[in-house]
Amino acid sequence: MSARELIVLGTASQVPTRHRNHNGYLLRWDGEGLLFDPGEGTQRQMLRAGVAAHDIDRICVTHFHGDHSLGLPGVIQRINLDRVPHRVTAHYPASGQRFFERLRYATAYRETVALTEEPVAGDGAVLARTAAYTLEAARLSHPVESYGYRLIEPDGRRMLPERLAALGVRGPDIGRLQRERVVEIAGRRVALEDVSEVRRGQRFAFIMDTRLCDGADALAQGCDLLAIESTFLDEDEALAVEYGHLTAGQAARLAAGAGVRHLVLTHFSQRYGDPSEFERQARDAGFEGELTVAQDLMTVALPKRR
């Protein structure tokens, strides 16, 4: 299996700072790359992080506020400049089609790549099914239409050595059983289910600008890795509610209730300089799993399988 990791390209919210670029996140998943919310400066951050245009297979935009989408012109033009040989698909709120078109064609350039547009509408949907994952979207709660995204790996099977030994399945017969699901060993019929158990597929969710809502809760359920906005600290909860955002404590309680294993907090307001306070408030809110307060250009690996 190829690497599964989240490369953080930027962690600022509305206004970038000296140390925080606008949003941008590249998820590597079994040889595919999904670029989430490319804000202003994303193309340069990609260069600094060692991410090439060829690494991008999908672009997922949560909504059309500038800190989540102003990097689209540069990224799309770079995809065309580098003549990326594979199809690139863009997902974004259908209500923002006019914004996507303006950003896609912000300046003149030569189109060499067929960028497929697959907007999201309604309460959300299953956007894609591949051998490696199912990509879903769910509507969030923000002043403009916003969606979060989730990848779910199909469940697999974990072989049980004691059952294999008990039924005399060894060597090449193990691989044959995994491929064919039923084999005959010494005159006995052995099914894959006899010597294995379900291995739950890994899950990743990306939840940006939103208040607490059913969509955010549904996306976070059972995630191995959750990247979620925590624009405000808890003392500014009134601002979070007014402007459609989460506090560090709210994000942490949502993650704890959803059984998230590794929580990544990001999308910080420029009013805060000390990121350690986000971690403290998340812990005080009861999140006991692995916790990362994101920094620009860091890489966060998905947790190992249970």
Buried (B, 14 or more C-beta within 10 A) or exposed (E): EEEBBBBBBBBBBBEBBEEBBBBBBBBBBEEBBBBBBBBBBBBBBBEEBEBEBBBBBBBBBBBBBBBBBBBBBBBBBBBBBBEBEEEBBBBBBBBBBEBBEEBBEBEEBEEEBEBEBBBBBEEBBEBBEEEBBBBBBBBBBBEBBBBBBBBBBEEEBEBEEEBBEEBEBEEEBBEBBBEEEEBEBEEEEBEBEBBBEEBBBBBBBBBBBBBBBEBBBBBBBBBBBBBBBBBBBBEBBEBBBEBBBBBBBBBBBBBBEBEBBBBBBBBBBEEBEEBEBBBBBBBEBEBEBBBBBBEBBBEBEBBEEE
